[in-house]
Amino acid sequence: MGLHVAQMTGQDAMRACFTAVTDTPAQILGLEGYGLHVGAKADFVWLQARDVVEAIRLRAARRLVVRGGVVLAETPRRETRLYLEGRPHSTDLLR
């Protein structure tokens, strides 16, 4: 909702907002071992989305929540079932 209120619905603006709540605070706080690289702390949330824009647009499901390399929570992959004649029975919205 905040993106709509702030009129930040363009793809570049959505990416900037995502960075504003992930990477930027970590940099400001000087967190060591933050990010996706060898030697990082392995604290992350894996979203069911191909990219940041899709994660925001589809309100992506949290597939995994990991802290220190240990899985704390897991959600099954979200799938949509279709009941339309001549259409596939299910679809992965991320294809």
Backbone torsions as a table, in degrees:
resi	resn	phi	psi	omega
1	MET	NA	-37.6	-178.6
2	GLY	-60.4	-35.8	178.2
3	LEU	-64.0	-39.6	179.1
4	HIS	-68.9	-44.9	-179.7
5	VAL	-60.9	-40.5	-179.1
6	ALA	-83.9	2.0	-178.2
7	GLN	55.0	45.8	179.2
8	MET	-115.7	55.9	-175.9
9	THR	-100.0	0.3	173.0
10	GLY	-72.0	156.0	-176.6
11	GLN	-61.3	-41.7	178.6
12	ASP	-64.4	-40.2	179.2
13	ALA	-66.2	-38.1	178.6
14	MET	-65.4	-41.1	177.5
15	ARG	-63.5	-41.1	179.4
16	ALA	-62.9	-41.1	178.7
17	CYS	-65.0	-40.1	178.5
18	PHE	-62.9	-44.2	177.5
19	THR	-62.9	-34.8	-178.8
20	ALA	-65.0	-21.7	179.7
21	VAL	-111.3	4.7	179.4
22	THR	-123.6	-80.7	-174.7
23	ASP	-67.1	-44.4	-175.4
24	THR	-59.6	-49.3	178.2
25	PRO	-60.7	-36.7	178.8
26	ALA	-63.6	-39.7	178.2
27	GLN	-67.7	-44.0	-179.8
28	ILE	-61.2	-41.3	-179.9
29	LEU	-78.2	-9.0	-179.9
30	GLY	65.8	35.5	-178.7
31	LEU	-65.9	129.1	178.0
32	GLU	-86.7	142.8	176.5
33	GLY	75.9	18.9	179.6
34	TYR	-87.3	141.0	174.9
35	GLY	116.4	-177.9	179.7
36	LEU	-106.4	93.4	177.4
37	HIS	-159.5	162.3	178.2
38	VAL	-59.9	129.8	-179.9
39	GLY	95.5	-6.8	177.6
40	ALA	-68.5	164.2	-174.3
41	LYS	-70.1	-13.4	-178.1
42	ALA	64.2	42.2	170.1
43	ASP	-106.0	115.1	-179.4
44	PHE	-161.0	164.2	172.9
45	VAL	-120.0	123.4	-179.9
46	TRP	-96.4	118.0	-178.7
47	LEU	-99.0	148.5	176.6
48	GLN	-83.3	79.8	179.8
49	ALA	-158.8	152.8	179.3
50	ARG	-80.2	-27.6	-178.6
51	ASP	-157.2	178.3	-176.4
52	VAL	-61.1	-44.4	-178.5
53	VAL	-61.3	-44.5	179.0
54	GLU	-65.6	-37.5	178.7
55	ALA	-60.2	-42.0	179.8
56	ILE	-75.2	-47.9	-175.1
57	ARG	-61.6	-41.7	-177.6
58	LEU	-94.3	1.7	-174.3
59	ARG	49.2	61.6	-171.3
60	ALA	-54.0	141.5	176.1
61	ALA	-70.7	144.4	173.9
62	ARG	-82.0	109.6	-179.9
63	ARG	-75.0	-45.2	180.0
64	LEU	-139.9	144.9	168.7
65	VAL	-121.0	121.0	-174.2
66	VAL	-125.8	134.7	175.0
67	ARG	-132.1	125.9	-179.7
68	GLY	59.4	30.6	179.6
69	GLY	80.9	1.7	-179.0
70	VAL	-106.8	128.4	178.9
71	VAL	-71.7	121.5	178.4
72	LEU	-96.3	-32.0	-178.8
73	ALA	-150.4	148.3	179.5
74	GLU	-142.2	137.8	178.4
75	THR	-123.2	134.3	178.4
76	PRO	-61.9	154.2	178.1
77	ARG	-59.1	133.1	178.5
78	ARG	-80.0	131.7	179.5
79	GLU	-134.2	142.4	178.4
80	THR	-102.9	130.8	176.7
81	ARG	-101.0	135.3	-178.7
82	LEU	-110.6	141.2	177.4
83	TYR	-123.6	56.1	-177.8
84	LEU	-119.9	130.5	-178.9
85	GLU	-60.5	133.3	179.0
86	GLY	79.5	6.0	179.8
87	ARG	-113.9	158.9	175.9
88	PRO	-62.4	157.0	-177.6
89	HIS	-76.8	-23.2	177.5
90	SER	-147.5	162.5	178.9
91	THR	-147.4	150.4	173.2
92	ASP	-101.6	111.7	-175.9
93	LEU	-64.5	-8.8	-178.1
94	LEU	-94.7	5.1	178.7
95	ARG	-86.3	NA	NA
